Amino acid sequence: MKIKLLLFGEAVNIPHTSIGLGVGLISVWMDGRGFTSASNDLGALGYILLETQEVDVGDLDDERQRLFSNLHGQVVTFGIKPNLFVRSGGIARITMSMAVNQAGRLSDKKIEFMAEDCTGISLVTNALAFSTTMLQLERRLADLESTTIVSEDGVDAIASAAPPGGSSAPA
């Protein structure tokens, strides 16, 4: 199975409180089929634009292949631990999991992988952790003009607009 992920998110503390407020937009392609969603809880303070290369995670067992082939309407929990990077060339450890009811007990089915040479910006305080309901995108990854979703000019513009390293995340 081949996976590509695109994530944009920002979370800051509400002034004069320790309450964090954020927004995240995520798209993921599983063997070329796209799914997208949004979250208001990234689980960490900071700013991130992360686009992975397409990563081949190998052959999955039948159950995980069936679960992760069609994410439409499914609640997926993401764990994303990027290194700090500005501009491009970062790495991220990504976990995608879904809860499955087996004989009255919940069991997590996971896919974990490391993405290298990521495009974007990562200025987050900790690993990101959030759950969201995924919806299918209309177009497959192969239908897009190129395999890079965010252009180099787009990354430059986003990097220029990003908050300074210490303003949105505690030291």
C-alpha positions in Angstrom: 0.0 0.0 0.0 1.3 3.5 -0.9 0.4 6.5 1.3 0.8 10.2 0.8 -0.2 12.8 3.5 -0.8 16.5 3.4 -1.4 18.4 6.7 -1.8 22.0 7.6 -2.4 23.1 11.1 -1.9 25.9 13.6 -2.6 26.0 17.3 -2.0 28.8 19.8 -2.9 29.6 23.4 -5.8 31.9 23.9 -4.2 35.1 25.4 -4.0 35.2 29.2 -5.1 31.5 29.5 -3.4 28.1 29.1 -6.2 26.9 26.8 -5.0 26.0 23.3 -7.1 26.6 20.2 -6.2 25.2 16.8 -7.3 24.1 13.4 -6.0 21.3 11.2 -6.8 20.3 7.6 -5.6 16.9 6.5 -5.7 14.9 3.2 -4.4 11.4 2.8 -4.1 9.2 -0.3 -4.2 5.4 0.1 -3.1 3.7 -3.1 -4.1 6.9 -5.0 -7.6 7.2 -3.4 -7.9 10.5 -1.6 -9.7 11.3 1.7 -9.8 14.6 3.6 -11.1 16.1 6.8 -10.5 18.9 9.4 -10.0 19.0 13.1 -10.1 21.7 15.8 -7.8 19.8 18.1 -4.2 19.1 17.0 -3.0 18.0 20.4 0.0 20.4 20.4 0.8 24.1 20.0 2.6 25.4 16.9 2.4 25.6 13.1 2.8 22.9 10.5 2.6 22.4 6.8 3.6 18.9 6.0 3.5 17.1 2.7 5.0 13.7 2.5 6.4 11.9 -0.5 4.4 8.8 -1.5 5.5 6.1 1.0 5.2 2.4 0.2 4.3 0.6 3.5 4.4 -2.8 1.9 1.7 -5.4 1.9 -0.8 -5.3 4.7 -2.7 -8.2 6.2 -6.2 -8.6 4.8 -8.0 -6.9 7.7 -5.9 -3.7 7.6 -6.0 -3.7 3.8 -9.8 -3.7 3.9 -10.0 -1.1 6.6 -7.5 1.4 5.2 -8.4 1.0 1.5 -11.6 3.0 2.0 -11.5 5.6 4.8 -14.8 7.3 3.7 -17.0 7.9 6.8 -14.4 6.2 9.1 -12.9 7.8 12.2 -9.1 7.8 11.9 -6.8 8.7 14.7 -3.5 10.3 13.6 -0.3 10.5 15.5 2.3 12.7 13.7 5.7 13.3 15.2 7.7 15.6 12.9 11.2 17.0 13.5 11.5 20.8 13.6 12.2 22.0 10.1 11.7 25.2 8.1 11.2 25.0 4.4 11.7 21.4 3.5 13.7 18.2 4.0 12.0 17.1 7.3 11.1 13.7 8.6 7.9 12.6 10.3 6.8 9.4 12.0 3.1 8.9 11.2 0.6 6.5 12.8 -2.9 6.0 11.5 -5.2 3.9 13.6 -8.9 2.8 13.5 -10.8 1.2 16.4 -12.5 -2.1 15.5 -15.1 -3.9 17.6 -14.0 -7.5 18.1 -16.2 -9.7 20.2 -17.4 -6.6 22.2 -13.9 -5.2 22.8 -12.3 -2.3 20.9 -9.0 -3.1 19.3 -6.8 -0.6 17.4 -5.6 -1.5 13.9 -2.6 0.6 12.9 -0.4 1.6 10.0 2.9 3.2 11.0 5.5 4.6 8.7 8.4 7.1 8.5 8.2 9.8 5.8 11.5 11.4 4.8 12.3 14.4 2.7 9.0 16.1 3.5 8.0 19.4 2.0 6.8 22.3 4.2 7.4 23.8 7.7 7.2 22.2 11.1 7.3 24.4 14.2 5.3 22.3 16.7 5.9 21.8 20.4 5.1 18.1 20.6 3.7 15.2 18.5 0.3 15.9 17.0 -2.5 13.6 18.0 -6.1 14.0 16.8 -9.1 11.9 15.5 -11.3 12.9 12.7 -13.9 11.5 10.3 -12.5 11.1 6.8 -14.5 11.9 3.6 -13.5 10.8 0.1 -12.0 13.3 -2.3 -13.4 13.4 -5.8 -10.1 13.0 -7.6 -7.4 10.4 -7.3 -3.8 11.4 -6.7 -2.9 10.3 -10.2 -5.5 12.8 -11.6 -3.6 15.8 -10.1 -1.2 17.6 -12.3 1.8 16.6 -10.3 2.6 14.6 -7.2 3.6 17.7 -5.3 0.5 19.3 -3.8 2.1 22.5 -2.5 4.3 24.3 -4.9 7.8 25.7 -3.9 6.4 29.2 -4.2 3.5 28.2 -2.0 5.9 26.9 0.6 7.9 30.1 0.4 4.8 32.2 0.9 3.6 30.1 3.9 7.1 30.1 5.5 7.1 33.9 5.2 3.7 34.2 6.8 4.5 31.7 9.6 4.7 33.1 13.1 8.2 33.6 14.6 9.5 30.4 16.3 8.7 31.5 19.8 5.4 33.4 19.5 3.0 30.5 19.1 4.8 27.8 21.1 6.1 28.0 24.6 9.8 27.8 25.0 
